[in-house]
């Protein structure tokens, strides 16, 4: 029987030395952290996104009938978004949090932790006991020539190129036009964004923070269509930023891969 390459770190390291698509051109990957968004927010978000193009990986945090339906219809891919921090609604131990998240997406093979929490304890547990193959807990700001790398647990780390929240936090504006050379140069361009910011079209961090701080956790989890319509920013915002990136990927005819496809390309 041929040994499983995923059990051999030397073989995995050698795979990274082989040529890959992202060594020669920009390769886009679109992902979303659901972050306990309400059904109204999730529905609004999915309706706005060109899902047939994106191969969107949604990192889920809770049970959602809408996510379940879109997944069964083949319109999205599911990963898990565990919150390992104190006070987590998902559980009181690493194991409990992981198992809670997998109850929402039992087929998941990828993870991105809330707040990018990442320690060897969780990495080994996810890889060895829960069929997780990839993680995406390294959040960069338009880093050059991003490529996947193995962490010591044998999870494949697939770094984020741009997260819309970090982009806003760092006052980089609401357009990628000043940074086009970074988007069109070789490397993985993993884009991360959130349903709340897409539904409300967040223009800056403090604006969204004010909305979140004005309600309880229960109220946040039950945001209605009416509230979205009443509070949605109608000037330029995070939604416009993400759509600009999507349109650029189409314009330059860059490959769009899912997280799982990046993994398969890496080990091929």
Backbone torsions as a table, in degrees:
resi	resn	phi	psi	omega
1	UNK	NA	134.1	179.1
2	UNK	-70.2	128.6	179.3
3	UNK	-60.1	144.8	177.6
4	UNK	-72.8	120.1	-177.8
5	UNK	-59.1	-30.4	-176.3
6	UNK	-71.1	-7.4	175.4
7	UNK	-98.6	1.2	-174.1
8	UNK	-121.7	102.5	-175.6
9	UNK	-63.9	-36.5	178.8
10	UNK	-60.5	-42.2	178.8
11	UNK	-67.8	-37.7	178.6
12	UNK	-64.3	-43.0	179.1
13	UNK	-62.3	-40.0	179.0
14	UNK	-62.9	-35.9	178.6
15	UNK	-59.7	-34.6	-179.8
16	UNK	-68.4	-20.0	-179.3
17	UNK	-84.1	-8.3	178.6
18	UNK	-80.5	155.8	178.2
19	UNK	-68.2	141.6	178.9
20	UNK	-133.0	161.2	-178.5
21	UNK	-50.6	-45.2	-173.3
22	UNK	-72.5	-7.5	175.5
23	UNK	-74.8	-23.2	-173.3
24	UNK	-115.9	-14.4	-175.7
25	UNK	-155.5	163.7	174.3
26	UNK	-71.8	135.9	177.6
27	UNK	-126.4	120.2	-174.8
28	UNK	-95.2	150.2	176.8
29	UNK	-146.8	126.8	-175.0
30	UNK	-109.9	129.4	-175.9
31	UNK	-137.5	157.8	179.8
32	UNK	-144.3	131.0	173.0
33	UNK	-90.8	117.3	-172.4
34	UNK	-69.2	-34.9	172.3
35	UNK	51.1	48.2	171.4
36	UNK	59.1	27.8	178.3
37	UNK	-64.4	150.0	179.1
38	UNK	-72.0	166.7	177.4
39	UNK	-60.6	-38.7	179.2
40	UNK	-64.1	-42.3	179.7
41	UNK	-66.1	-45.4	-179.7
42	UNK	-62.5	-45.1	179.4
43	UNK	-61.4	-44.1	177.5
44	UNK	-60.0	-44.0	-179.6
45	UNK	-61.1	-51.9	-178.4
46	UNK	-62.0	-38.3	-179.3
47	UNK	-65.9	-26.7	-178.7
48	UNK	-83.6	-21.4	-172.5
49	UNK	-93.4	139.6	174.6
50	UNK	-78.0	74.9	-170.5
51	UNK	-61.7	-29.5	-179.4
52	UNK	-64.5	-20.6	-179.4
53	UNK	-95.5	-35.8	-162.7
54	UNK	-79.9	-25.4	-170.6
55	UNK	52.7	47.5	-168.1
56	UNK	-67.5	125.1	170.3
57	UNK	-92.8	118.9	178.1
58	UNK	-101.9	122.7	177.4
59	UNK	-90.4	104.5	-167.6
60	UNK	-86.9	150.3	-177.1
61	UNK	-119.0	-17.7	-171.9
62	UNK	-161.3	171.4	178.7
63	UNK	-70.9	134.9	179.5
64	UNK	-146.2	122.0	178.0
65	UNK	-64.6	-35.0	-179.4
66	UNK	-68.1	-45.9	177.9
67	UNK	-61.1	-42.9	178.9
68	UNK	-59.0	-43.1	-178.9
69	UNK	-67.2	-45.1	180.0
70	UNK	-66.0	-35.3	177.2
71	UNK	-65.6	-47.2	-179.1
72	UNK	-64.6	-27.9	177.3
73	UNK	-82.0	-0.9	177.8
74	UNK	75.6	20.8	-176.0
75	UNK	-93.1	-18.7	179.2
76	UNK	-139.8	164.7	173.2
77	UNK	-114.7	145.8	-178.4
78	UNK	-112.3	132.7	165.5
79	UNK	-119.1	-173.6	178.5
80	UNK	-116.0	150.3	-178.0
81	UNK	-127.7	75.0	-175.7
82	UNK	-73.4	142.0	173.6
83	UNK	-105.7	101.3	-178.0
84	UNK	-88.5	1.7	-175.5
85	UNK	-79.6	158.8	178.6
86	UNK	-57.0	142.4	179.2
87	UNK	83.5	9.9	-178.6
88	UNK	-61.0	137.6	175.2
89	UNK	-75.5	-7.6	-175.9
90	UNK	-93.6	-9.5	179.2
91	UNK	151.9	173.8	-175.2
92	UNK	-110.0	4.2	176.2
93	UNK	-144.5	162.6	178.6
94	UNK	-55.5	-46.2	-177.3
95	UNK	-63.7	-44.3	-178.8
96	UNK	-63.2	-41.0	178.9
97	UNK	-62.6	-47.1	-179.7
98	UNK	-60.5	-46.7	-177.0
99	UNK	-67.7	-34.1	175.2
100	UNK	-63.0	-47.1	-179.3
101	UNK	-63.0	-40.6	-179.6
102	UNK	-69.7	-20.4	174.7
103	UNK	-68.7	-22.3	177.6
104	UNK	-87.7	-23.1	-177.8
105	UNK	-149.8	72.3	-173.3
106	UNK	-62.7	-20.4	-179.0
107	UNK	-86.7	-4.3	-170.7
108	UNK	-59.6	139.1	174.5
109	UNK	-122.3	4.5	-178.7
110	UNK	-133.7	151.3	-178.2
111	UNK	-138.8	145.7	165.8
112	UNK	-139.0	120.1	-175.0
113	UNK	-77.6	147.4	171.1
114	UNK	-60.2	134.2	-174.9
115	UNK	61.8	18.2	178.2
116	UNK	57.3	29.3	179.0
117	UNK	-62.8	128.3	-173.4
118	UNK	-153.2	114.6	175.0
119	UNK	-134.5	162.6	-177.0
120	UNK	-61.9	-32.7	-179.8
121	UNK	-58.2	-49.5	-178.9
122	UNK	-71.2	-38.7	-178.2
123	UNK	-61.4	-45.8	179.8
124	UNK	-66.2	-40.7	179.5
125	UNK	-63.2	-45.1	-179.5
126	UNK	-62.5	-42.1	-177.8
127	UNK	-74.5	-46.6	-169.8
128	UNK	-84.4	-26.3	-173.2
129	UNK	-117.4	-16.8	-169.6
130	UNK	-132.3	29.9	171.9
131	UNK	51.0	23.8	175.1
132	UNK	-83.5	134.3	-176.6
133	UNK	-112.1	-29.2	-175.4
134	UNK	-131.4	151.2	172.7
135	UNK	-131.4	158.1	-179.3
136	UNK	-139.8	63.8	-173.9
137	UNK	-107.0	9.3	178.7
138	UNK	-106.5	106.6	-175.0
139	UNK	-100.8	109.0	178.2
140	UNK	-102.5	171.6	172.6
141	UNK	-118.4	89.8	177.1
142	UNK	56.6	43.3	178.5
143	UNK	-65.0	146.6	-178.5
144	UNK	-77.7	147.4	170.6
145	UNK	48.4	47.3	177.9
146	UNK	-64.7	136.6	174.7
147	UNK	-140.7	156.3	177.4
148	UNK	-67.2	157.9	172.7
149	UNK	-147.5	152.4	179.3
150	UNK	-83.5	134.6	168.6
151	UNK	-95.0	169.1	-166.9
152	UNK	-65.7	-17.7	177.1
153	UNK	-79.1	-3.6	-175.3
154	UNK	76.3	14.9	165.9
155	UNK	-79.1	144.3	175.3
156	UNK	-89.2	116.5	177.6
157	UNK	-83.6	124.5	179.5
158	UNK	-117.7	96.9	-172.1
159	UNK	-67.0	150.2	174.9
160	UNK	-82.2	134.0	176.0
161	UNK	-83.5	-42.5	179.7
162	UNK	-147.9	128.8	169.6
163	UNK	-111.9	130.9	-173.4
164	UNK	-61.8	-35.1	178.7
165	UNK	-65.0	-42.2	177.7
166	UNK	-66.4	-36.9	177.9
167	UNK	-60.2	-44.9	177.9
168	UNK	-68.5	-42.4	-178.8
169	UNK	-58.2	-37.5	-177.4
170	UNK	-90.0	12.2	174.7
171	UNK	53.7	46.1	-178.3
172	UNK	-91.7	5.1	176.9
173	UNK	95.9	-170.3	-178.8
174	UNK	-123.0	28.1	177.2
175	UNK	-148.7	148.2	177.5
176	UNK	-92.8	1.8	-175.6
177	UNK	-55.2	-40.9	179.1
178	UNK	-68.6	-11.1	-171.6
179	UNK	-121.4	19.4	-173.9
180	UNK	-56.1	-36.1	-177.8
181	UNK	-63.2	-27.4	178.7
182	UNK	-75.1	-33.1	-178.8
183	UNK	-79.1	-24.4	-175.0
184	UNK	-102.2	-1.3	177.7
185	UNK	-88.0	162.1	-178.5
186	UNK	-59.3	151.2	177.6
187	UNK	131.7	161.8	174.9
188	UNK	-72.5	136.6	177.2
189	UNK	-119.0	72.7	177.6
190	UNK	-77.7	120.7	-177.4
191	UNK	-107.1	130.1	180.0
192	UNK	-118.8	132.1	177.8
193	UNK	-149.1	168.6	-168.8
194	UNK	-124.6	141.1	-180.0
195	UNK	-53.9	-40.9	-179.1
196	UNK	-60.1	-45.0	-178.4
197	UNK	-68.9	-30.3	178.4
198	UNK	-76.0	-44.5	-178.2
199	UNK	-65.7	-42.1	-177.2
200	UNK	-93.1	-8.4	180.0
201	UNK	56.0	57.2	-174.9
202	UNK	-55.6	126.2	179.1
203	UNK	-90.2	-25.9	177.0
204	UNK	-163.0	160.0	-170.3
205	UNK	-59.1	-46.7	-176.3
206	UNK	-62.0	-31.0	179.1
207	UNK	-63.2	-48.4	178.2
208	UNK	-69.9	-36.2	179.2
209	UNK	-60.0	-37.4	179.3
210	UNK	-64.6	-40.2	177.9
211	UNK	-64.1	-46.9	-178.1
212	UNK	-64.5	-40.6	-177.3
213	UNK	-73.0	-13.7	-177.7
214	UNK	-84.3	-1.2	-176.2
215	UNK	-139.0	159.7	176.0
216	UNK	-76.6	170.0	176.6
217	UNK	-58.7	-41.7	-180.0
218	UNK	-63.7	-42.7	178.7
219	UNK	-63.9	-40.1	178.0
220	UNK	-60.8	-43.8	-178.4
221	UNK	-68.5	-10.2	-177.2
222	UNK	-125.6	27.5	176.8
223	UNK	-55.3	133.9	-174.1
224	UNK	-98.3	167.1	173.7
225	UNK	-59.0	-37.1	-179.1
226	UNK	-64.7	-39.9	178.8
227	UNK	-67.6	-40.8	177.6
228	UNK	-57.6	-47.7	-177.6
229	UNK	-64.7	-37.1	-177.5
230	UNK	-71.8	-35.1	-171.9
231	UNK	-107.3	-6.8	-175.9
232	UNK	-60.0	132.8	176.1
233	UNK	-70.8	127.2	-176.5
234	UNK	-104.2	5.2	171.4
235	UNK	-97.1	-168.7	-179.1
236	UNK	-68.2	141.9	-178.0
237	UNK	-157.4	-162.6	-174.2
238	UNK	-63.5	-35.2	177.9
239	UNK	-60.5	-43.6	179.3
240	UNK	-63.3	-38.0	178.2
241	UNK	-61.0	-48.6	-178.8
242	UNK	-65.9	-40.4	178.5
243	UNK	-64.6	-32.7	176.8
244	UNK	-63.8	-39.1	178.2
245	UNK	-66.9	-44.5	178.9
246	UNK	-60.6	-44.7	-179.7
247	UNK	-64.5	-36.8	177.8
248	UNK	-64.7	-45.1	179.6
249	UNK	-57.1	-40.1	177.5
250	UNK	-68.8	-42.9	-176.2
251	UNK	-61.5	-42.3	-177.6
252	UNK	-90.0	2.4	178.1
253	UNK	55.5	43.0	178.1
254	UNK	-77.0	145.8	174.1
255	UNK	-60.4	141.7	173.0
256	UNK	-118.0	116.6	-179.3
257	UNK	-116.8	150.6	170.4
258	UNK	-80.0	167.9	175.1
259	UNK	-56.7	-44.3	179.7
260	UNK	-63.4	-38.8	178.4
261	UNK	-66.0	-35.5	174.6
262	UNK	-61.8	-42.3	177.2
263	UNK	-60.1	-47.9	-177.9
264	UNK	-64.5	-38.8	176.3
265	UNK	-63.8	-35.9	-177.9
266	UNK	-67.1	-41.5	-175.2
267	UNK	-93.4	-3.2	-177.5
268	UNK	-63.1	NA	NA
